[in-house]
Amino acid sequence: MIKLENVNKWYGDYHALVDITEEVSRSEVVVVCGPSGSGKSTLIRTINRLEPIQKGRILLDGQDIYGQGVDVNALRSRIGFVFQQFNLFPHLTALENCTLAPTHLLKLPPKEAHELAMSLLNRVGLANKASAYPAQLSGGQQQRVAIARALAMNPPVMLFDEPTSALDPEMVGEVLQAMKGLARDGMTMVVVTHEMGFARDVCNRVLFMDQGRVLERATPERFFSRPEHPRAQKFLADVLSPWQGIPDTSP
């Protein structure tokens, strides 16, 4: 479904992505993890051309997305993207946020778009919030509306860029549950996240990045039980045992 061939990206002199070659199969769930600044979000944003690349190729279902004549808007309509910061339209209700793109881009009749949006809001557990505006929703609810909005275009691929990082801890679980439901339904997903429990329980494969490179690729079982790269070993030790090594300063 997604194929990256020798992908490189620079910001000026900074080499943000270095020779990335990966494939994501249809219905596969791939988690991309690593320390801050490792290139995770840059990588995922190149897949729908939010970030340009300077070298290499990215293919979506066989189409070179950086090829000549590619309609970027049509391309993005086939790739659902869920951001850290929800990005809902504040002046539209949850229902209207979900009907806007299908109505204007897919040219769905209003009644059909309404039915689709309600079914998707129900899928993420928010049918009862259809008439609420974003300011009336919790962070977790807003992110679930954002997931429903992305699904409204019926994309074959969903990309998630740290979808829980802006949420209070008690709201993280409800968003992850919605994502687990998508995975069970066979959605092709690439997820940038620090939620290691989600990676362990849901994904088919983990990519570990640092300094713009993929240093390790493994099944969740192997990644969490016996990571091979020293940088991955340190990352997991820090993430899974955050209090380890902090001295006790109590009297």
C-alpha positions in Angstrom: 0.0 0.0 0.0 2.8 2.4 0.9 6.4 2.1 -0.4 9.3 4.4 0.4 12.4 4.1 -1.7 15.6 5.8 -0.6 13.7 8.8 0.8 15.8 11.8 1.9 14.8 15.2 3.2 16.9 18.2 4.3 16.0 21.4 6.2 18.8 23.5 4.9 21.9 21.7 6.0 20.0 19.5 8.4 19.5 16.0 7.1 16.1 15.1 8.5 15.4 11.8 6.7 18.3 9.6 5.6 17.9 6.9 3.0 14.5 5.6 4.2 13.4 2.5 2.4 10.2 0.8 3.9 7.0 -0.9 2.8 3.6 -0.9 4.5 1.3 -3.7 3.4 -2.5 -3.4 3.0 -4.3 -3.7 6.4 -1.0 -3.5 8.2 -0.6 -1.3 11.3 2.9 0.1 11.7 4.0 2.2 14.7 6.9 4.6 14.2 8.6 5.5 17.5 11.8 7.1 18.7 13.1 10.1 20.7 12.0 13.7 20.0 13.6 15.0 16.8 14.2 11.6 15.4 12.3 12.3 12.2 9.1 10.4 13.0 6.6 13.2 12.2 8.6 14.4 9.2 8.5 10.9 7.8 4.7 10.5 8.2 4.1 14.0 6.8 6.0 13.2 3.6 3.5 10.4 2.8 0.7 12.9 2.1 3.1 15.7 0.8 2.7 18.0 3.8 6.5 17.9 3.7 8.4 17.6 0.4 11.3 15.3 -0.1 14.5 16.1 -2.0 15.5 12.5 -3.0 13.8 9.2 -3.5 10.2 8.0 -4.2 7.1 7.4 -2.3 4.4 5.2 -3.8 0.8 5.0 -2.6 -0.9 1.9 -4.0 1.6 2.0 -6.9 1.3 5.7 -7.7 4.4 7.9 -7.3 2.9 10.7 -5.2 5.7 13.1 -6.2 5.4 12.2 -9.9 4.5 14.8 -12.5 0.9 15.7 -12.8 -0.2 14.4 -9.4 -3.3 16.2 -8.1 -2.2 16.8 -4.5 -5.8 17.5 -3.3 -7.0 14.3 -4.9 -4.1 12.4 -3.3 -4.8 13.8 0.1 -8.4 12.8 -0.1 -7.2 9.2 -0.2 -5.0 9.6 2.9 -6.7 10.2 6.3 -4.5 12.3 8.5 -5.1 12.8 12.3 -2.9 15.6 13.8 -1.7 16.2 17.4 -3.9 19.3 17.7 -7.3 18.0 16.4 -7.6 20.9 13.8 -11.4 20.9 13.8 -13.2 23.8 12.4 -14.4 25.7 15.6 -17.4 27.3 13.9 -18.8 23.9 12.8 -20.5 21.2 14.9 -19.0 17.7 15.1 -21.5 16.6 12.5 -20.7 19.5 10.2 -17.0 18.9 10.5 -17.6 15.3 9.3 -19.9 16.2 6.4 -17.9 19.2 4.9 -15.4 17.2 2.9 -17.7 14.5 1.6 -20.2 17.1 0.5 -17.7 19.4 -1.3 -15.1 17.0 -2.5 -16.9 13.7 -3.0 -20.1 15.5 -4.0 -22.2 13.4 -1.8 -25.9 14.5 -1.5 -26.4 16.2 1.9 -28.7 13.4 3.2 -26.1 10.7 2.3 -23.3 12.8 3.8 -25.3 13.2 7.0 -26.0 9.5 7.3 -22.3 8.7 6.7 -21.2 11.2 9.3 -23.6 9.9 11.9 -22.5 6.4 11.3 -18.8 7.4 11.8 -19.6 9.5 14.9 -21.4 6.4 16.3 -18.4 4.3 15.4 -16.1 6.5 17.6 -18.8 6.7 20.3 -19.9 10.3 19.8 -23.3 10.1 18.0 -24.8 11.9 21.0 -22.4 14.8 20.4 -23.2 15.4 16.8 -24.6 18.9 17.4 -21.8 20.0 19.8 -19.2 22.5 18.8 -15.5 21.7 19.4 -15.3 24.1 22.3 -18.0 22.0 24.0 -16.1 18.8 23.7 -13.2 17.4 25.7 -9.8 16.9 24.1 -10.4 13.2 23.7 -13.8 13.8 22.1 -12.4 16.3 19.7 -9.7 13.9 18.6 -12.3 11.2 18.1 -14.3 13.6 15.9 -11.1 14.3 14.0 -10.8 10.5 13.4 -14.4 10.3 12.2 -13.8 13.3 9.9 -10.8 11.6 8.3 -12.7 8.4 7.8 -15.6 10.3 6.1 -13.5 10.4 2.9 -13.3 6.6 3.0 -9.4 6.6 2.7 -7.5 3.4 2.1 -4.8 4.6 4.5 -4.8 6.4 7.8 -1.9 8.4 9.2 -1.7 9.4 12.9 0.9 12.0 14.1 1.1 11.6 17.8 -2.7 11.7 18.2 -2.7 11.5 22.0 0.2 13.8 22.8 -2.0 16.9 23.4 -4.5 15.0 25.6 -4.8 14.7 29.4 -3.9 11.2 30.5 -7.4 10.2 31.3 -8.5 11.0 27.7 -5.8 8.9 26.0 -7.6 5.6 26.4 -10.7 6.6 24.6 -8.8 7.7 21.5 -6.6 4.6 21.5 -9.8 2.5 21.7 -11.1 4.1 18.6 -7.8 3.4 16.8 -7.9 -0.2 18.0 -11.3 -0.5 16.4 -9.9 0.7 13.1 -7.1 -1.8 13.3 -9.6 -4.6 13.9 -11.5 -3.6 10.9 -8.4 -3.9 8.7 -7.5 -0.3 8.1 -4.0 0.3 6.8 -2.4 2.6 9.5 0.9 4.3 10.2 1.0 5.7 13.7 3.6 8.0 15.2 3.2 7.6 18.9 4.9 7.2 22.3 2.1 5.0 23.5 4.0 1.8 23.9 1.1 -0.2 25.2 -0.8 0.5 21.9 2.3 -0.5 19.9 2.7 -3.7 21.9 -1.0 -4.7 21.7 -2.2 -3.5 18.3 0.5 -3.0 15.7 2.0 -5.6 13.3 5.4 -4.0 13.1 7.5 -1.3 14.9 9.9 1.0 13.2 12.4 2.7 15.6 14.0 5.9 14.4 16.8 8.2 15.5 18.6 11.0 13.8 16.6 10.6 10.6 17.2 6.9 10.2 15.3 3.7 10.8 17.6 1.8 13.2 15.4 -1.1 13.9 12.3 -2.8 12.4 10.7 -5.7 14.3 7.5 -7.3 15.4 6.2 -5.9 18.7 7.1 -9.1 20.5 10.7 -8.9 19.4 11.0 -5.2 19.8 9.8 -5.1 23.4 11.5 -8.3 24.6 14.9 -8.2 22.8 15.6 -5.0 20.9 18.8 -5.3 18.9 20.1 -1.7 18.4 21.7 -0.1 21.5 19.8 3.1 20.9 16.5 1.2 20.8 17.5 -0.5 24.1 18.1 2.8 25.8 14.9 4.3 24.4 12.8 1.5 25.8 14.6 1.5 29.1 13.8 5.3 29.4 10.2 5.0 28.2 9.2 1.9 30.1 11.0 2.8 33.3 10.8 6.6 33.5 11.6 6.8 37.2 14.5 4.4 37.1 17.8 6.1 38.0 16.2 9.2 39.6 17.8 9.6 43.0 15.6 9.6 46.1 15.9 13.1 47.6 13.3 12.6 50.3 14.5 13.4 53.9 
